[in-house]
Amino acid sequence: MNLAQARTERENKRELKVPHTLVIITSIIILVSIATYIVPGGAYEKVVKVVNGSEKTIIVDGSFKYIESQPQGVFEVLQAPVEGIIGGAEIIAFLFVVGGAFNLITRTKAIDFGIVRVTNIFKGKEILVIPMLTFLFSLGGAVFGMSEEAVPFVAIIVPLALSLGYDSIVAVGITYLACELGFSSAMLNPFTVGIAQSIAEIPMFSGIEYRTIIWFITTCIGTVFLMMYASKIKKNPKLSLVYESDQIKRANLGNCGSENEDFRMSHKIILLLLALCIGIIVWGVLTQGFWIPQIAAVFLATGLMSGFIGKLGTDEMADAFIEGAKGMIGAAVMLVFARAIVIIAENANIIDTILYNLSQLIGNLPPMIAAYIMYPIQMFINFFVSSGSGQAALTMPILAPLGDLVGISRQLTVLIYQLGDGFSNTLFPTSGILIACLGLAGVPYGKWLKWVLPLQGILFILSLGFITIGSLMQWA
């Protein structure tokens, strides 16, 4: 019996073992570099247009031409990560600042005591936290395109999820995944729906009724998936894909006292300050055009003020900040190498060639089949162009008129773009925000991929259903 159990444990360990994130990304880099010797170079003409008040580089449909290819050799491939540092400097700096600032806040123990209070409130009904927060973050993604803003929330929700008996994957699911569920099925997202509809020349935010239904169904499916996994982990924590690393995090959380006298006024002020920080970020994104630098600045100010309020010494604050920033080095490295994939493809001039040949494929298919094929095509393009607005500017000028030719309404074309762009953001390592969130949560990309793939399968089938219904009801 003991030998059988030992053999089973060894088999389980082998089954759960996945390659290191850097190994996965490097393998993709090698494949893309090989493709640069096979795929010919090509380019569309591009023009700058004002879309929804901001300038966008839009490609000109029908302007594609083959150009001289630029195969990327070993030396060019080795330079790509350095270019990735330059191109990703903004989000890398964001990671270091948020990691350092959050560690400052953590050092004050205010979050520990706050978690104790939340845990006591939801004792015996911890599962209710998941639908409450998931729908909240999903609504943020659906209404104002919340995605990058999820990064600082991940750092806050991880210790809460652990204290409730869940794992770090649940924390990323409640925050980042929820945002992307809303982002993908948005009814009002100005960065996807607004820009895509403007380029497709259909009324702004038209079709909101069907999109709202899609958002609600999608969020429900994602929430149920999360709750089922969370319940399983609650019953047996060892089933978590990140069990070992989470055990270390739980130990590092420290022993938080639950007596009222231990919960000092300074802790309450810091928690109120953190809530104010979140409120300012949401307000800034919605009304002031806050982006990564502004969000990082607000979080840094919150961390510094928390350190002073928590009566940390200046040396201790400096050590805490550096320690938190150090914790982001792994995520920054993954981000740099992931960006190298896109840089290699761009330098070789193969992205436009791929898009052109995929569009040619669609033009020869029946309407329903063409609609189905457009969905994975959008997902594939999203691997190289993870920006929602950037992908709209790249694909909508081609796919919208192409849809007219094969009998797909422009409204449905926009929906296909939404679904293909959004859901795959939780799948591809070229998404800088995904890598940032996983880095903050301490979840290896390979383990996240293993966890999210079943949900991606469900969402893929669900999306085909939404596309079918939209086609059958001649949605326009």
JOHUVEN-V627330 format. One record per residue. N is the residue number from 1. OMEGA is omega in radians with two decimals (* if undefined). BURIAL is 1 if it has 24 or more other C-alpha atoms within 12 Angstrom, else 0. Layout:
n=[N,N]
omega=[OMEGA,OMEGA]
burial=[BURIAL,BURIAL]
//
This chain:
n=[1,2,3,4,5,6,7,8,9,10,11,12,13,14,15,16,17,18,19,20,21,22,23,24,25,26,27,28,29,30,31,32,33,34,35,36,37,38,39,40,41,42,43,44,45,46,47,48,49,50,51,52,53,54,55,56,57,58,59,60,61,62,63,64,65,66,67,68,69,70,71,72,73,74,75,76,77,78,79,80,81,82,83,84,85,86,87,88,89,90,91,92,93,94,95,96,97,98,99,100,101,102,103,104,105,106,107,108,109,110,111,112,113,114,115,116,117,118,119,120,121,122,123,124,125,126,127,128,129,130,131,132,133,134,135,136,137,138,139,140,141,142,143,144,145,146,147,148,149,150,151,152,153,154,155,156,157,158,159,160,161,162,163,164,165,166,167,168,169,170,171,172,173,174,175,176,177,178,179,180,181,182,183,184,185,186,187,188,189,190,191,192,193,194,195,196,197,198,199,200,201,202,203,204,205,206,207,208,209,210,211,212,213,214,215,216,217,218,219,220,221,222,223,224,225,226,227,228,229,230,231,232,233,234,235,236,237,238,239,240,241,242,243,244,245,246,247,248,249,250,251,252,253,254,255,256,257,258,259,260,261,262,263,264,265,266,267,268,269,270,271,272,273,274,275,276,277,278,279,280,281,282,283,284,285,286,287,288,289,290,291,292,293,294,295,296,297,298,299,300,301,302,303,304,305,306,307,308,309,310,311,312,313,314,315,316,317,318,319,320,321,322,323,324,325,326,327,328,329,330,331,332,333,334,335,336,337,338,339,340,341,342,343,344,345,346,347,348,349,350,351,352,353,354,355,356,357,358,359,360,361,362,363,364,365,366,367,368,369,370,371,372,373,374,375,376,377,378,379,380,381,382,383,384,385,386,387,388,389,390,391,392,393,394,395,396,397,398,399,400,401,402,403,404,405,406,407,408,409,410,411,412,413,414,415,416,417,418,419,420,421,422,423,424,425,426,427,428,429,430,431,432,433,434,435,436,437,438,439,440,441,442,443,444,445,446,447,448,449,450,451,452,453,454,455,456,457,458,459,460,461,462,463,464,465,466,467,468,469,470,471,472,473,474,475,476]
omega=[-3.14,3.12,3.14,3.13,3.13,3.12,3.13,3.13,3.12,3.13,3.12,3.13,3.12,-3.11,-3.07,-3.09,3.10,-3.13,3.07,-3.12,-3.11,3.10,3.13,-3.10,3.13,3.10,3.11,3.09,-3.13,3.14,-3.13,3.12,3.07,3.14,-3.13,3.08,-3.06,-3.10,-3.14,3.10,3.12,-3.12,2.96,2.95,-3.10,3.09,3.11,3.11,3.07,-3.14,-3.12,3.06,3.13,-3.11,3.11,3.07,-3.06,3.10,-3.11,-3.13,3.12,-3.08,-3.06,3.01,3.10,3.11,-3.13,-3.14,-3.14,3.14,-3.08,3.13,-3.08,-3.09,3.11,3.13,3.14,3.10,-3.04,3.10,3.10,3.06,3.10,3.09,-3.14,-3.11,-3.11,-3.05,-3.07,-3.09,3.07,3.09,3.11,3.12,-3.12,-3.12,-3.13,3.12,3.12,-3.12,-3.12,3.10,3.03,3.14,-3.12,-3.12,-3.12,-3.12,-3.13,-3.14,3.11,-3.12,3.09,3.12,3.10,-3.12,3.14,3.13,3.12,-3.13,-3.06,-3.12,-3.12,3.11,-3.11,-3.07,-3.11,3.13,-3.06,3.12,3.14,-3.09,-3.12,3.13,3.14,3.13,3.11,3.11,3.08,3.10,-3.08,-3.02,-3.11,3.01,-3.13,3.11,3.08,-3.10,-3.13,-3.02,-3.13,3.14,3.13,-3.13,-3.12,-3.02,-3.12,3.13,3.09,3.14,3.13,-3.12,3.12,3.10,3.13,-3.14,-3.08,3.10,3.09,3.14,3.11,3.11,-3.13,-3.05,-3.02,-3.13,3.13,3.10,-3.11,3.04,3.10,3.13,-3.07,-3.04,-3.00,3.03,-3.05,-3.06,-3.09,-3.08,3.11,-3.11,-3.08,-3.10,-3.12,3.13,3.10,3.14,3.14,3.09,3.00,-3.05,-3.12,3.10,3.01,-3.11,-3.05,-3.09,-3.13,3.12,3.12,3.09,3.13,3.12,-3.09,-3.13,-3.13,-3.13,3.08,3.13,3.13,-3.14,3.12,3.11,3.13,-3.10,3.12,3.12,-3.12,3.13,3.12,-3.14,3.13,-3.12,-3.12,-3.09,-3.10,3.09,3.12,3.10,-3.12,-3.05,-3.06,-3.11,3.12,3.09,3.11,3.13,3.14,3.12,-3.13,3.11,3.10,3.10,-3.12,3.08,-3.14,3.12,-3.08,-3.09,3.13,-3.12,-3.00,3.11,3.13,3.09,3.14,-3.14,3.14,3.11,3.07,3.11,3.11,3.09,3.10,3.10,3.14,3.13,3.13,3.12,3.13,3.13,-3.12,3.13,-3.07,-2.97,-3.02,3.12,3.11,3.05,-3.02,-3.14,-3.12,3.12,3.13,-3.14,3.13,-3.12,3.12,3.11,3.12,3.13,-3.14,3.13,3.12,3.12,3.13,3.13,3.13,3.08,3.02,3.07,-3.11,3.09,3.12,3.10,3.13,3.13,-3.12,-3.12,-3.13,3.12,3.13,3.12,3.11,-3.12,-3.12,-3.09,3.14,3.13,3.14,3.13,3.11,-3.13,-3.13,-3.11,3.08,3.10,3.12,3.11,-3.11,-3.12,3.12,3.14,3.12,-3.13,-3.14,-3.14,-3.10,-3.08,3.13,3.10,3.12,3.14,-3.12,-3.10,3.08,3.13,3.09,3.11,-3.11,-3.05,-3.11,-3.06,3.03,-3.03,-3.07,3.12,3.12,3.12,3.11,-3.09,-3.14,-3.11,3.10,3.08,3.09,3.09,-3.12,3.12,-3.13,3.08,-3.11,-3.12,-3.03,3.09,-3.14,-3.13,3.11,3.12,3.09,-3.14,-3.11,-2.98,-3.05,3.10,3.13,-3.00,-3.14,3.09,3.09,3.08,3.09,-3.07,-3.08,3.07,3.08,-3.11,-3.14,3.09,3.13,3.09,3.10,3.12,3.13,3.08,3.13,-3.06,-3.12,3.13,-2.95,-3.05,-3.08,3.05,-3.13,-3.01,-2.96,3.13,3.10,3.04,-3.11,-3.12,3.08,-3.13,3.12,-3.13,3.11,3.12,3.11,-3.12,-3.10,3.14,3.10,-3.11,-3.12,3.14,3.06,-3.13,3.12,-3.12,-2.99,-3.09,3.09,3.10,3.10,3.08,3.10,-3.12,3.11,3.13,3.12,-3.14,3.10,3.08,3.11,3.14,3.13,3.14,3.13,3.13,-3.11,-3.13,3.10,-3.09,-3.10,*]
burial=[0,0,0,0,0,0,0,0,0,0,0,0,0,0,0,0,0,0,0,0,1,1,0,1,1,1,0,1,1,1,0,1,1,1,1,1,0,0,1,1,1,1,1,1,0,0,0,0,0,0,1,0,0,0,0,1,1,1,1,1,1,0,0,1,0,0,0,0,1,1,1,1,0,0,0,1,1,0,0,1,1,1,1,1,1,0,0,1,0,1,1,1,1,1,1,1,1,1,1,1,1,1,1,1,1,1,1,1,1,1,1,1,1,1,1,1,1,1,1,0,0,0,0,0,0,1,1,1,1,1,1,0,1,1,1,1,1,1,1,1,1,1,1,1,1,1,1,1,1,1,1,1,1,1,1,1,1,1,1,1,1,1,1,1,1,1,1,1,1,1,1,1,1,1,1,1,1,1,1,1,1,1,1,1,1,1,1,1,1,1,1,1,1,1,1,1,1,1,1,1,1,0,0,1,1,1,1,1,0,1,1,1,0,1,1,1,1,1,1,1,1,1,1,1,1,1,1,0,1,1,1,0,1,1,0,0,1,0,0,1,1,1,1,0,0,1,1,0,1,1,0,0,1,0,0,1,0,0,0,0,0,0,1,0,0,1,1,1,1,1,1,0,1,1,0,0,1,1,0,1,1,1,0,1,1,0,0,0,0,0,1,1,1,1,1,1,1,1,1,1,1,1,1,1,1,1,1,1,1,1,1,1,0,0,0,0,1,0,0,1,1,0,1,1,1,1,1,1,1,1,1,1,1,1,1,1,1,1,1,1,1,1,1,1,1,1,1,1,1,1,1,1,1,1,1,1,1,1,1,1,0,1,1,0,0,0,1,1,0,1,1,1,1,1,1,1,1,1,1,1,1,1,1,1,1,1,1,1,1,1,1,1,1,1,1,1,1,1,1,1,1,1,1,1,0,1,1,1,1,1,1,1,1,1,1,1,1,1,1,1,1,1,1,1,1,1,1,1,1,1,1,1,1,1,1,1,1,1,1,1,1,1,1,1,1,1,1,1,1,1,1,1,0,0,1,1,0,0,1,1,0,1,1,1,0,1,1,1,0,1,1,0,0,0,1,1]
//
